[in-house]
Amino acid sequence: MRYFFEISYNGSRYSGWQNQANAVGVQQVVEDALTKLMREKIAIVGSGRTDAGVHCEQQFFHADFKNELDTDDLLHRLNSFLPRDIAIRSIVKVRDDAHARYDARQRSYRYCVTTVKDPLLMGYSYYFFKPLNVKAMDQAAGLLIGEHDFTSFSKVKTDVNHFVCTIKKARWTKKKNLLVFEITANRFLRGMVRAIVGTLLDVGTEKISLKDFQEIIKGKDRKKAGMNVPAEGLFLAEVKYSKGLV
């Protein structure tokens, strides 16, 4: 029987979502906890990956079990067993062929930039002290909307078949000293959001123009785009499925 689990976590202590040979990922911690609680080997499949240090407000994974679960009881026991920087929000029984990764219709990320040094935001935002033209950054973000090849914003070594993504939303909002970038797409490439934000900051400092930014998208060359901003400001905010699946 297949179940979907909704999870959130603080990524500061982890090397990302994925299991790795020489580092601890969130997936490994959750699999170990479920295996001990269920007294059988449990493998989980996530809706996607996050890089080391990236936080997550909403992620899903699925797992298969021999018998029907008491979801309320397992939710309580699993959260008691997991470390305090990982939380399971809900457990829902789904059809046997439902897939946490392949059935996800869209994903949303948020990146936070603080323009003033703030100890209370340390670990959850990127402190950027240079003056920024936020209006120009938002205009550049609008150029991302639609279907494009995002090779310029992807890590070079990646196992994807293509680099085309459809962006549904990309915008900056300002809340006092905090700048928040929100982006929604059908899929994301490795390092894509952090590279986009780094390049948009180049627009904000007027290092590059809106026309330059558009040429970077078209150029399909990672070397032409900006830096990868630090992981600590990035949050996987939401994963959406077809109505009725979760």
CORRAPE-V194667 format. One record per pair of residues at least 6 apart in sequence whose C-alpha atoms are under 6 Angstrom apart, sorted by the first residue. I is the first residue (numbers start at 1). J is the second residue. D is the distance in whole Angstrom. If there is no record, write none. Layout:
[[I | J | D] [I | J | D]]
This chain:
[[1 | 64 | 5] [1 | 65 | 5] [2 | 63 | 6] [2 | 64 | 4] [2 | 94 | 6] [2 | 96 | 5] [3 | 62 | 5] [3 | 63 | 6] [3 | 92 | 5] [3 | 93 | 4] [3 | 94 | 5] [4 | 61 | 6] [4 | 62 | 4] [4 | 91 | 6] [4 | 92 | 5] [5 | 60 | 5] [5 | 61 | 5] [5 | 90 | 6] [5 | 91 | 5] [6 | 59 | 6] [6 | 60 | 5] [6 | 88 | 6] [6 | 89 | 5] [6 | 90 | 5] [7 | 58 | 6] [7 | 59 | 5] [7 | 60 | 6] [7 | 87 | 6] [7 | 88 | 4] [7 | 89 | 6] [8 | 56 | 5] [8 | 57 | 5] [8 | 58 | 5] [8 | 87 | 5] [9 | 56 | 5] [9 | 85 | 5] [9 | 86 | 4] [10 | 55 | 5] [10 | 85 | 5] [11 | 53 | 5] [11 | 54 | 5] [11 | 55 | 4] [12 | 53 | 5] [14 | 24 | 6] [14 | 25 | 5] [14 | 52 | 6] [15 | 24 | 6] [15 | 25 | 5] [15 | 52 | 4] [16 | 25 | 5] [16 | 50 | 5] [16 | 51 | 4] [16 | 52 | 4] [17 | 25 | 5] [17 | 26 | 5] [17 | 27 | 5] [17 | 49 | 5] [17 | 50 | 5] [18 | 25 | 5] [18 | 27 | 6] [19 | 25 | 5] [19 | 27 | 6] [19 | 28 | 6] [31 | 43 | 6] [35 | 41 | 5] [35 | 42 | 5] [44 | 62 | 6] [44 | 63 | 5] [45 | 61 | 5] [45 | 62 | 5] [46 | 60 | 6] [46 | 61 | 4] [46 | 100 | 6] [47 | 60 | 5] [47 | 61 | 6] [47 | 100 | 5] [47 | 101 | 4] [48 | 101 | 6] [53 | 231 | 5] [53 | 232 | 6] [54 | 231 | 5] [54 | 232 | 6] [54 | 234 | 5] [55 | 235 | 5] [56 | 235 | 5] [56 | 236 | 5] [57 | 236 | 6] [57 | 237 | 5] [58 | 237 | 6] [58 | 238 | 5] [61 | 100 | 5] [62 | 100 | 6] [71 | 91 | 6] [79 | 87 | 6] [104 | 240 | 6] [104 | 241 | 5] [105 | 186 | 6] [105 | 240 | 6] [105 | 241 | 5] [106 | 185 | 5] [106 | 186 | 4] [106 | 239 | 6] [106 | 240 | 5] [107 | 184 | 6] [107 | 185 | 6] [107 | 238 | 6] [107 | 239 | 5] [108 | 183 | 6] [108 | 184 | 4] [108 | 237 | 5] [108 | 238 | 5] [109 | 182 | 6] [109 | 183 | 5] [109 | 235 | 6] [109 | 236 | 5] [109 | 237 | 5] [110 | 181 | 6] [110 | 182 | 5] [110 | 234 | 6] [110 | 235 | 5] [111 | 180 | 6] [111 | 181 | 5] [111 | 233 | 5] [111 | 234 | 5] [112 | 125 | 5] [112 | 179 | 6] [112 | 180 | 5] [112 | 233 | 5] [113 | 125 | 5] [113 | 126 | 5] [113 | 127 | 6] [113 | 178 | 6] [113 | 179 | 5] [114 | 126 | 6] [114 | 127 | 5] [114 | 177 | 6] [114 | 178 | 5] [115 | 127 | 6] [115 | 128 | 5] [115 | 129 | 5] [115 | 177 | 5] [123 | 232 | 5] [124 | 232 | 5] [124 | 233 | 5] [125 | 232 | 6] [125 | 233 | 4] [126 | 233 | 5] [132 | 204 | 5] [132 | 205 | 5] [133 | 204 | 4] [137 | 200 | 6] [137 | 203 | 6] [137 | 204 | 5] [138 | 171 | 6] [138 | 172 | 5] [140 | 210 | 6] [141 | 170 | 5] [141 | 171 | 6] [145 | 167 | 5] [145 | 168 | 6] [146 | 166 | 5] [146 | 167 | 5] [147 | 165 | 6] [147 | 166 | 4] [148 | 164 | 5] [148 | 165 | 6] [149 | 163 | 5] [149 | 164 | 4] [150 | 163 | 5] [151 | 163 | 6] [151 | 220 | 5] [152 | 220 | 4] [152 | 221 | 4] [152 | 222 | 4] [153 | 192 | 5] [153 | 195 | 5] [153 | 222 | 6] [154 | 189 | 6] [154 | 190 | 6] [154 | 191 | 6] [154 | 192 | 5] [155 | 190 | 6] [155 | 191 | 6] [165 | 187 | 6] [166 | 185 | 5] [166 | 186 | 6] [167 | 184 | 6] [167 | 185 | 4] [168 | 184 | 5] [168 | 185 | 5] [169 | 183 | 5] [169 | 184 | 5] [170 | 182 | 6] [170 | 183 | 4] [171 | 181 | 6] [171 | 182 | 6] [172 | 180 | 6] [172 | 181 | 4] [173 | 179 | 6] [173 | 180 | 5] [194 | 228 | 5] [194 | 229 | 5] [195 | 227 | 6] [195 | 228 | 4] [198 | 226 | 5] [198 | 227 | 5] [198 | 228 | 6] [198 | 229 | 5] [199 | 225 | 6] [199 | 226 | 4] [202 | 208 | 6] [203 | 209 | 6]]
